[in-house]
Each structure stands twice: as C-alpha cells, then as structure tokens.
Amino acid sequence: MWIVVKFLRGSPSRALLLAFSACLLCSCSLVRLRQSVKKHNASGVIAVKVTNPSTTATNYALALSRSHAGSNEMIGFQVVGTDGLALFLLHLGHTYSVAAFSDLNGNGTYDGGEPARMVSNIRPTPFAESSNRADILTLTLTTSNALPRGQKIVLPRENPKLGEALPMSIGKIANLDDSKFSVEVGEMSMWQPYKFIEEEGFGIYFLEPYSPSKIPVLFVYGIGGSPQDWRTILQKMDRKKYQLWFYQYPTGFHLDKSANALANSLILLKQRYGLDRMNVVAHSMGGLVSRGAIQRAANLAKTNFVAHFISISTPWADMNWRSVGLST
C-alpha cells in the first residue's frame, strides 16, 4: 500500500506525516524490543564469587560446557578483579562447569600446583523466570586438586555462541559524563535490554573513592532513564557529608531481576566496607526496584541498613507486590 501526503506548512497533512513517521519509529523500536526479548528468554546468568585469590598474580574465571562431540568448550574467560566477582551470560539448555584459578607463573594456562576450584553441573538462572534469583556461587581457590605439579591443562577453544562474560561494577569510580551513562544508552536499556547488558553491563558506581566518614546515597533511575537524569540533584548535594552512588541497570528487564541484582550488590558492598547506614533515592520504576532490593538485602543481612528511602513519582497504587516478590 502506498501513502502519498502533500507537505503543507501547518496543514493536517503535515500532522499526518509526522504521526506516520512516529509510528514507523515506534514500530522499529518494537521490533528491536521483540528481538531483545527473544534473546532474553533464551539466556540466563551464573554469578561467581572467587575467594582466597592470589594477591600477587592474575586470577581468572571461566565457564565450560561439553560439546556434542564430547570436548569442552569455553565461555567467558575473564580476569577476576579485587572484588572476586565474575558474571557469565549463558544460553539455556546446557549445563556448565564454572572454574577459577590463580595464574602464578603468568602463562595464561592452568598449571598443576596453582590454586584452583571448579564446580560442575550448574544451570544458569533464566532471565525470563521472575521467581528464580541468581544467587552467587562461591569458588574458594585451593592447591588441593588432582593435577600434579609440572603438568598443565590447555584451555579449550572459546565458543561465543554459548555466551560470554558479563560486565559488572561493584563500586567502580565513574565519571557521570561517560557515554555509557548517557540518555541514549538509557533508552537502549529499555528497548534493547539484552544488548545493553552485553555492552554496558550493570552495577553500582561511585563518583569518588569510598569514605567511611561520609553517608552513602544511592540513586536509582526509572524506566528508560540514565544516571545523568540525576545530574542537577547531584550537583546540589553536600559532598562533605554524603558520597554519591548510582545504580546502572537495564530497565527493560523484569523488576524482580533488577531488584535482586541490586540487593546482592548492596550486600557485597556492606561486607566490603562494613556499612551500617546508607540512603536510597529513586525515581518512578526505580522506586519499585529499590523497594524490592531493600527488603531482599535486609533479609540477607538480617538487618535493615538503609536508613532512609525516598521515591519520586513511583506508581505505588497500581503495583501488584507479588509480581516482584515483595510483601506488603
């Protein structure tokens, strides 16, 4: 079908053309959203916490899966940071082994005698099932393993079709002007959430190094938002009294997933710094995410360390609390 419209200034035809163009743009966004949802429904996550890592050598984490030919295939080989965290974005329908080791001789290969740990038959937590929470799997590195000294295991080839390492932050120092916190990236998090986590990841970012003398204030944006939405408020904050954090997450994902990821991140920060008090400020849908995270974190920590929670324009009245795993 062809549609022909005369372009006349201020005429109904102009309004029709603009409306038609808007429909086309919306249609493209919906197509991208459907594609992202398809990937989302076929994927899951395994979260790993590596304990007892080497303080002088590089520590690695990786996921393995058996191919139809009977050989191992590797996914998401990555360096483990000082927080010991590693996250794998994996396709469902497979079971995985998750491993970590300290590369004491710096050759990028696991050698006998190097601290290591592997756990097998792990299934990813599906993104599409809101009731399942991605609990963190602990891998404690030890030299008590079966590989004799002098022998090595050559790591198998990587198969990117099975998944990849997922970027994440638990307390990284960030610049609010970074392009990853832009309005455009925020829009992508709503319409293409799977692409968003592949490229940008998620997590809690700091605007300055942690200070035990300052009260943390965490900012959580709403649907389609970005950390830059908070710029005006952040500029008005008393930086001598407060340290400013913000949560970066895909707003196109289920609320419970985003809330659970935030709760786990807060618990890790509490363990790292001994937090006993912080505040949370959230906008719109971010209020729903924050409420779920605060309740989940309080249950895990056996105490509520969030002193104040402020929500702005959050749609409380129409919320079905059970849909995000909350109690009233």
N, C-alpha and C positions, 0 to 999 in steps of 0.2 A: 504494500500500500504506500502510495506517495502522498505527502502532505505539502502543499505549496502555500506559503504565507507571504503576503506583501509586507515589507518592513516600513512602517509608517510611524514617525515620532509621536508618541503619546496616544497611539491608537490601540484598540482592543487586539489588533493583530500582533503588536509588539508584546503585549502581555501574554498572548497565546504562545508566541515564540519562546519567551523567557520561561514560561511554565513547561513547555515541551522540553527545553534544554535541561531544566531542573529534573524532569522525570528521567531523562537519559542518564544524567549524572547519578541519580539515586539508584537507577537500575544497575549501573556499573558497580556501585558500592555494594548492592545486594548480591551481585554475582561474586564479588571478592569475598563477602562475608560467608556465602554458602561454601565456597572453596575452602576457606579457613576452617569452617565448622566441620567439613568432611575430614580434614587432616586432624583437627582437634579430637574428633570422635574415634580416630584410629590410633591415637597416641596416648602415652602415659609417661610417668616420671618415676625415677628412683633417686632418692636423696641419700647421700652418704656423708658421714662424719668420720674422718680419719683421726684416730687418737694415737699418741706416742710416736708422732712423726720425727724424723731427724731434724735437728736444728742447724745442721751444717751442710746437708745435702739436699738435692731436689727430691720432692715426694710426688709420686704420680698416682692417679686413679684411672681406672678403665672399666668398661663393661665388655663382656664376651658372650657370644651366642654360637651354638653349634649350627653349621650349615647342613643342607640336605645331603651333602657329600660326606658329612661326618667330621669335617675340620672346623676349627674355631675361627670365628670372625670377630674383629674388634670394633668397638664403637666408643667414641668419645674419649680417647686417650688425652689426658689433661694434667697440667701441673696443679697440685693442691697448695693453696695459699696458707697463710699463717692461721686462718680460722679453721683449717682442716675440712672445709666443706667442698663437696663435689656434687653436681646435679647432672643427671642424664635424661635426655628427651628421647624416648624409645617407642618403637612401633609395638602395638599389642599383638597377641598371637604367638609370642615367643616367650620362653623363659631365659633368664640371663644369669651369668655369673658376674659378680662385681668384685674387683680386686684393687689393692693399693700396695705400693712398695716404696721404700727409700732407695734411691739410686746412689749408693755410697761411692761408686767409682766413676759416676758421671757418663756412662756409656749409653744411656737411654734404653737399657735392656735389664731384665731381672736376672741377677746372678745369685747362685747359692750362697747362703750366709747373710744376705741382705734382709732387713726386716720387711715382712710382707704379711698379707692376710687376704683370703678370698672366701666369699660366701656364694653358694650355688643355688640354683632353682628359685630365683627371685622373679616375681612378676611385677611389672610396672603398675603403679596406681593409675587407673584410667582417668583422664580429664573429664570424661562425659558423665561419670557417676558421682553425683554431688555428695553421697553419703560416705564415700571412701576418702580417708585422709592419708596424705603421703607422709607417714612417719619416717623419721630419719634412722637409717641403718648405720650402726656403729662398726667400724673396722679398726681394731686395735693391732698395730703393727708389732710383730714379734719375730725373732730369728728361729723360733721353734717350728720349722717346716721341713718337708721331706726332701727338698733338693740339696744334695751335698755341695759343699764348697768346691769351687773350681768348675762347676757346671753352670750353664745358663739356659734360660728359656727365651728363644727368639719370639718376639711378639708377632702375632698373626697380622695379616693384612687388614686394613680398615674397610668396612662396608658402610658407606654413608647412607645407604638405603634403609638401614635398620635404625638409624638415629644419630645422635650427636651429643656433645657436651652442651649444657645449657648455661649461658652466662648468668651470674648472680652476684649480688653485693650484700654483705652484712657489715655495714659500717665503713664503706669506702668514702674517702674525701672526694667531693664533687664540686664542679662549678655550675651554677644554675644556668649559665649561658651556653653550656654544652648543647650541641644539636640534638643529642639523644633525649633531652628534656623539653624539646620544642612542642609547640601547638600541633604541628603537622604529625609528629610522632605520636602525640596523644590521640589524634584522630585515627591513626593507624591501629592503635591499641584496641579501639572499639570495632572497627570494620574488618581488620585483619589481625586478630589477636595471636594466631599461631605464628605468623610472620614476625610479629612484634617480639615474642619471647625468643624466637630464633636469633633475631638480630640484636635486640636490646636487653633481653633477659628481664630480671626483676630484682627487687630487693630494697633495702633501706640504705639511703645515702646520707652522709654528714656534710654540712657546709664548713666544718672546721674539725680539727682533732678533738677527740673526746676529752672532756674536763670533768673530774669528779666534783668540782665546786659549782658547776652550772646545771640547772634543771633541764633535762631533755624535753623538747616539744616536737612531737611527730605530726607532720601534715599529710593528709590523705585526700587526694583529689577525687572528683566524681567521674561519671561516665563520659568518655571522650575527652577527659581533661589531661593536664600535664602538670609537673611540678612548677612550671613557670606561671601557672594560674595564681600561685601564692606570692608572687614577687612583691606586690605592694605591701601585703601584710608582713612579709619577712623583713622588709626594709624598715618597718616601724617597731620591730621587736627590740627589746633591751638585750643586746648581745653580751652585756656584762653579767646578766642574771641567767639568761637562757642560752642553750645550744640547740640549733635548729636541724631537724632531721626531716626527710620526706620519703614516702613510700612510692616506688615506681612499679606499676603492675598493669596487666592487660585488662581493660575494663570490659572487653567482650567475653571474658570467661565467666563461669558461674561464680556467684558471690561467695559460696562456701569454700571454693578452692582458693580464692584470693584471700579470704579471711584466715584460712588455715596456714597459708604460706606466711602471712604477716605474723600470726601467733608464734609460729616456730622461730621466725627471725627475732622477735622480741625476747623469747626465752633464751636464745643463744646470746643476745646482747646482755641480758640480765646476768647470765652465767659468766660472761667475759668480764664485765665491769662491776658486778655486784650491785646492780641497780636496785634501789628500794623506792624510787619515786620518779614518775615521768608524767607528761600530759599529752593528750591527743586532740588534734583539731581536724575535723573532716568536713567535706562539702558533699551534699547530695548523696549519691550512691556510696560515696566513700564513708558516710556515716554508718551504713549497713555493714560494709566490710569491716569497719573499725569495731563496731559493737560485737560482732562475731569473734573477731581476733582477741579483744579484751577478755571476753568470757572464756575463750579457749586457753589463753595464756594464764589467766588466773587459776584455772583448773589444773594446768600442768605445773605451775609454780606453787600451788597450794596457798597462794596469797595474791591479793589484787594490788599490784604495784603501780597501777595507773591512777593517779590522784584526781585528775580532772579530765573529763571527756566533753568536748564542745562540738556539736554538729550544726551545720548551717544548711538550711533548705533540704533536709533529709526527708524522704517520703515515708515517715513512720506509719501514718494512718492506714495505708493500703498494703502494709507489709505482712506477709504470712511468715511468722517467725520460724515455723517448722521447715520451711523451704530452704533456710540457710542454717539449719541445725541449731537454732537458738531457743532458749527458754524465755518465757515472759516474766 
